[in-house]
């Protein structure tokens, strides 16, 4: 059984957190140029769930994911990954970055990108062995792009690039995955393939935190939702939290999409 870290300093678990809690965030504030973009954020993720982070543009969703990996400085707050600071658990965390944030002109092929996901296991200075290349190839197979293994990543379509990054996350065999808009600008077939992989990850006990934009698919894709707009507006099981009232509080007056969705639901109820 895993023991909790020593009850000292920033490693101290709180509020029902256990060593199995994939991610616990307390009082997190992040500011860029002294302008806060996350304010007093607290989250305790359940294990083995697909969790969506939803909120308007600029709400701080990407920043929250980056803060977990210590990629942005915190003004205040504590973050525990499986009961410890990220630096001690980084091997258990897989990251799928936003596609736009990646330099796709970097001269590597799809197989190289996936193999890089194994560096944590191989070690940066040790040679990549045939078995590692095999593992990478199998992951590409699983996401349906094995035939593109030797294609330069700049020559892949958006959906193929996204699948390649997902394959890289798969070979990492992490326990907590952080994904920044994996569904952005992918075709319907890729979206379906990603959903299947997320479900498979969940079935294997992984916890996946996904920044997501499409409100219509939230109830279908996620068990748990964090509604974010600088602060956590609501956080919990999708059925409890993903309500028109909470969405209104998250998006304010900007919610044409929700109005349409609510109206569509009403029409459906009237026609029954
Ligand atoms: P979201 O992912 O919800 O769209 P972000 O976390 O990307 O939101 O951004 C939150 C806010 O922080 C936005 O106003 C954005 O312009 C700003 N921001 C993001 N990254 C930086 C940065 N590196 N420097 C300054 N401001 C930033």
Boltz pocket constraint, residues with backbone or C-beta under 6 A from the ligand:
constraints:
  - pocket:
      binder: B
      contacts: [[A, 32], [A, 33], [A, 37], [A, 55], [A, 56], [A, 57], [A, 58], [A, 59], [A, 60], [A, 61], [A, 62], [A, 63], [A, 64]]
      max_distance: 6.0
